[in-house]
Amino acid sequence: VKCGMADAISSLPNGIKGNQRAVAETIANNVRSKIIKEHLNDPAFYDKMSELLNEILDDLKAKRISYERFLKKIAEQVIAPLQKGVAADTPKELNTPGKRALYSNLKPEIDPCAGVAIQDGDDDPTLRLALTIDQKVREVSPADWRGNASRESYIKAALLPLLGFDKSEVERIFLILTAQREY
């Protein structure tokens, strides 16, 4: 993921380099390792990357795509977003990993207008909610809140009205916030 496709292939042992199937499996395993390692930071994003990886591998195994097409698709659709930590269609307002994680993990069935001032012409209430949660967490989070139950509950209480008073959703989103270094 870090060095790019050509460098990754050239760094493989000679026994693997000559076998296209072995190269494909090695690349897929390394990408999957990155996905697993970073999954807690943004579960929805890394689940999407995992699904894409599986689809591309299935296409290769079923011979719906060539080895060269496999390399190109993996590089463009999976490795490039993993390197950036963001999908190509991510709104520009989501300029930190925490904001992106919130946005991609908010559930659409939650009332996205709860506690959020919707602006005229706002066509993405989930974006507005993610930005509102980000701002609220930055405003209310006390120093050294991780692992301190009373400080954590202060943040959870601030999230409750924003997430439709759904305690399980607050807990789910709080786990994502905890995984972000910026908060």
Secondary structure, 3 states (H helix, E strand, C coil): CCCCHHHHHHCCCHHHHCCHHHHHHHHHHHHHHHHHHHHHHCHHHHHHHHHHHHHHHHHHHCCCCCHHHHHHHHHHHHHHHHHHCCCCCCCCCCCCHHHHHHHHHCCCCCCCCCCCCCCCCCCCHHHHHHHHHHHHHHHHCCCCCCCCHHHHHHHHHHHCCCCCCCHHHHHHHHHHHHHCCCC
